[in-house]
């Protein structure tokens, strides 16, 4: 009777569930971009004659993409979170606030923690003199204060995160010298693997590690520490002999610009934002089956496929060959004619979603601000990259040559002429450089929605 009650499958292959249900909801503010195939790079003429836009048929998997560029308001949420987390860490070590800003026992169960944990639900009273005194080291030094105002020092707002380098882990040439003797009686011996001559070690059995001789996979866990405050002075440094001081002072901090695209963010800061956004979502949902489905920057192929909105050979997201509609209204924010910046309704950037979206419900894929992609820039990358989910990327170090730090930038901006806002136009910027005309938006891979009633022929994806 006991045997009959077990779900044994009666000796048939029935599979094993991980015990979790799965449904991937559309992330807030994102549009679903279906999988498809298109000719990447086909479009208008090549006036520069550079020949680095070489048409190639590409297939792209489905994904989600932000409907607009990340705004000042959204990026400020990131900045404030980093600021508050640093402040909480400081206050938790202060005897005057130890009962407020960290837990020694679990508030739900009453059990003692092995170590104190920050109380993320605590509200920081920034106007409290005692709090200000405890956080003195987080403020701008007194000799640098303007009108003696206490301001949080943006130079101290660092965000630390980890990511797993799958590309490095997948390489077959990352071998090390002999790691020692293998114990043939222990199939879990950490010395198992490969030697420097690419030969399987004796008695390696079925446990030869894909870590290519490494003792563990910690060598592929990369740690980053990034200052995340945008470069607000880029409005001045990017354009010599121009009066852009009001934008430098107000663009990121003033409520009038809350829903304008964030600028002054370099490639590394954009990646840090994506990592924080992933952590923010996972902390709310508790991880689960989506915990490894990161928010990230789009690949160059994903960006162009999304920007086209389903129109195969047209140069602009709206499908036509012109930058104005039949009523004479401009369809994007760029530099019309010979430099009439105001003709399209915006002198510099404009509020996001000001112009109509493309057929994938994405706004401002042309103009307003150019956008970072995750791809490295190489003039010939179309030739040697794979045609399935094409992506040419690597992680340049600080001491690498400048040419290795080039990242692909797409979409054109408010300062570009009509040709540079076409969906095929490729440009680049260095990964550690921030400008007043480059922003970004995030994507998330689509894992699928499956409804399965036990019959293989009735699965719906």
CORKA-V685281 format. One record per residue. RES is the residue in three letters. OMEGA is omega in radians with two decimals (* if undefined). Layout:
RES,OMEGA
RES,OMEGA
//
This chain:
UNK,3.14
UNK,3.13
UNK,-3.11
UNK,-3.11
UNK,-3.12
UNK,3.10
UNK,-3.06
UNK,-3.08
UNK,3.13
UNK,3.11
UNK,-3.13
UNK,3.10
UNK,-3.09
UNK,-3.13
UNK,-3.12
UNK,3.11
UNK,3.07
UNK,3.06
UNK,-3.10
UNK,3.03
UNK,-3.07
UNK,2.98
UNK,-3.11
UNK,3.10
UNK,3.07
UNK,3.08
UNK,-3.08
UNK,3.09
UNK,-3.12
UNK,3.05
UNK,3.08
UNK,3.11
UNK,-3.06
UNK,3.04
UNK,3.14
UNK,3.12
UNK,-3.12
UNK,3.09
UNK,-3.08
UNK,3.10
UNK,-3.13
UNK,-3.10
UNK,-3.04
UNK,-3.10
UNK,3.10
UNK,-3.02
UNK,-3.13
UNK,-3.10
UNK,-3.09
UNK,3.08
UNK,3.05
UNK,2.97
UNK,-3.04
UNK,-3.04
UNK,-3.11
UNK,3.13
UNK,-3.05
UNK,3.00
UNK,-3.04
UNK,3.07
UNK,-3.14
UNK,-3.14
UNK,3.03
UNK,3.12
UNK,3.07
UNK,3.14
UNK,3.12
UNK,2.98
UNK,3.06
UNK,-3.06
UNK,3.07
UNK,-3.13
UNK,-3.13
UNK,3.12
UNK,3.11
UNK,3.04
UNK,3.07
UNK,-3.13
UNK,-3.13
UNK,3.11
UNK,3.11
UNK,3.10
UNK,-3.09
UNK,-3.14
UNK,3.09
UNK,3.14
UNK,3.11
UNK,3.13
UNK,3.12
UNK,-3.10
UNK,-3.11
UNK,3.13
UNK,3.14
UNK,-3.10
UNK,-3.10
UNK,-3.05
UNK,-3.01
UNK,3.13
UNK,-3.06
UNK,-2.93
UNK,2.99
UNK,-3.11
UNK,2.94
UNK,3.08
UNK,3.11
UNK,-3.08
UNK,-3.12
UNK,-3.05
UNK,-3.10
UNK,3.14
UNK,3.14
UNK,3.03
UNK,3.05
UNK,3.11
UNK,-3.11
UNK,-3.14
UNK,-3.10
UNK,3.06
UNK,-3.07
UNK,3.13
UNK,-3.13
UNK,3.10
UNK,-3.13
UNK,3.10
UNK,-3.06
UNK,3.14
UNK,3.12
UNK,-3.13
UNK,3.14
UNK,3.09
UNK,3.12
UNK,3.13
UNK,3.13
UNK,-3.10
UNK,-3.06
UNK,-3.11
UNK,3.13
UNK,-3.10
UNK,3.04
UNK,3.14
UNK,-3.01
UNK,-3.10
UNK,-3.14
UNK,-3.04
UNK,3.13
UNK,-3.05
UNK,3.09
UNK,3.12
UNK,3.06
UNK,3.12
UNK,3.07
UNK,-3.10
UNK,-3.10
UNK,-3.13
UNK,-3.10
UNK,-3.10
UNK,3.14
UNK,3.08
UNK,3.14
UNK,3.11
UNK,3.13
UNK,3.02
UNK,-3.06
UNK,-3.09
UNK,-3.12
UNK,3.14
UNK,3.11
UNK,-3.12
UNK,-3.08
UNK,-3.10
UNK,-3.10
UNK,-3.10
UNK,-3.13
UNK,-3.09
UNK,3.07
UNK,3.14
UNK,-3.05
UNK,-3.09
UNK,-3.13
UNK,-3.11
UNK,3.10
UNK,3.08
UNK,-3.06
UNK,-3.13
UNK,-3.11
UNK,-3.09
UNK,-3.13
UNK,3.13
UNK,-3.09
UNK,3.11
UNK,-3.14
UNK,3.14
UNK,-3.06
UNK,3.08
UNK,-3.03
UNK,3.14
UNK,3.11
UNK,3.08
UNK,3.08
UNK,3.14
UNK,3.09
UNK,3.08
UNK,-3.11
UNK,3.06
UNK,-3.10
UNK,-3.02
UNK,3.08
UNK,-2.98
UNK,3.02
UNK,3.11
UNK,3.01
UNK,3.04
UNK,3.10
UNK,-3.14
UNK,3.08
UNK,-3.04
UNK,-3.11
UNK,-3.14
UNK,-3.13
UNK,3.09
UNK,-3.08
UNK,3.13
UNK,-3.12
UNK,3.04
UNK,-2.94
UNK,2.95
UNK,-2.91
UNK,-3.13
UNK,-3.10
UNK,3.11
UNK,-3.10
UNK,-3.14
UNK,-3.14
UNK,3.11
UNK,3.14
UNK,-3.06
UNK,-3.12
UNK,-3.06
UNK,3.12
UNK,3.11
UNK,3.05
UNK,3.14
UNK,3.12
UNK,-3.12
UNK,3.10
UNK,3.10
UNK,3.12
UNK,-3.09
UNK,-2.92
UNK,-2.93
UNK,-3.09
UNK,-2.98
UNK,-3.03
UNK,-3.13
UNK,3.12
UNK,-3.08
UNK,-3.05
UNK,-3.04
UNK,2.98
UNK,-3.13
UNK,3.11
UNK,3.08
UNK,-3.10
UNK,-3.13
UNK,3.14
UNK,-3.08
UNK,-3.12
UNK,3.09
UNK,3.09
UNK,3.09
UNK,3.11
UNK,3.09
UNK,3.13
UNK,3.12
UNK,3.11
UNK,3.13
UNK,3.07
UNK,3.13
UNK,3.13
UNK,-3.14
UNK,-3.10
UNK,3.11
UNK,3.13
UNK,-3.08
UNK,-3.09
UNK,3.12
UNK,3.13
UNK,-3.02
UNK,3.14
UNK,-2.99
UNK,-3.13
UNK,3.11
UNK,-2.97
UNK,2.77
UNK,-3.07
UNK,3.00
UNK,3.14
UNK,2.95
UNK,3.13
UNK,3.14
UNK,3.10
UNK,-3.10
UNK,-3.10
UNK,3.11
UNK,3.12
UNK,-3.10
UNK,-3.12
UNK,3.09
UNK,3.13
UNK,3.10
UNK,-2.94
UNK,-2.94
UNK,-3.09
UNK,-3.03
UNK,-3.06
UNK,-3.10
UNK,-3.09
UNK,3.00
UNK,-3.12
UNK,-3.12
UNK,-3.06
UNK,-3.13
UNK,3.07
UNK,3.11
UNK,-3.06
UNK,3.09
UNK,3.12
UNK,-3.14
UNK,3.12
UNK,-3.06
UNK,3.13
UNK,3.12
UNK,-3.12
UNK,-3.12
UNK,-3.08
UNK,3.03
UNK,-3.10
UNK,3.09
UNK,3.10
UNK,-3.05
UNK,-3.02
UNK,-3.03
UNK,-3.09
UNK,3.08
UNK,3.13
UNK,3.14
UNK,3.03
UNK,3.07
UNK,3.05
UNK,3.12
UNK,-3.11
UNK,3.13
UNK,3.11
UNK,-3.13
UNK,-3.10
UNK,3.13
UNK,3.01
UNK,-3.04
UNK,2.99
UNK,3.13
UNK,3.08
UNK,-3.10
UNK,2.96
UNK,3.04
UNK,2.98
UNK,3.06
UNK,-3.03
UNK,2.95
UNK,3.00
UNK,-3.00
UNK,3.06
UNK,2.88
UNK,-3.09
UNK,-3.03
UNK,2.96
UNK,-3.10
UNK,3.00
UNK,-3.07
UNK,-3.05
UNK,-3.04
UNK,3.10
UNK,-3.06
UNK,-3.04
UNK,3.11
UNK,-3.13
UNK,-3.09
UNK,3.05
UNK,-3.08
UNK,-3.06
UNK,3.09
UNK,3.09
UNK,-3.05
UNK,2.98
UNK,-3.06
UNK,-3.12
UNK,3.11
UNK,-3.10
UNK,-3.09
UNK,3.08
UNK,3.10
UNK,-3.12
UNK,-3.12
UNK,3.13
UNK,-3.11
UNK,-3.12
UNK,3.10
UNK,-3.08
UNK,3.08
UNK,-3.05
UNK,2.94
UNK,-3.09
UNK,-3.03
UNK,-3.13
UNK,-3.08
UNK,-3.04
UNK,3.08
UNK,-2.97
UNK,-3.07
UNK,-3.05
UNK,3.07
UNK,3.07
UNK,-3.04
UNK,-3.13
UNK,-3.02
UNK,3.11
UNK,3.04
UNK,3.12
UNK,2.99
UNK,-3.14
UNK,-2.97
UNK,3.14
UNK,-3.11
UNK,3.09
UNK,-3.13
UNK,-3.14
UNK,-3.14
UNK,3.08
UNK,3.03
UNK,3.14
UNK,2.95
UNK,-3.05
UNK,2.99
UNK,3.03
UNK,-3.13
UNK,3.10
UNK,-3.10
UNK,3.12
UNK,3.04
UNK,-3.05
UNK,3.01
UNK,-3.00
UNK,-3.10
UNK,3.12
UNK,3.11
UNK,-3.06
UNK,-3.09
UNK,-3.08
UNK,3.13
UNK,-3.14
UNK,-3.11
UNK,*
//
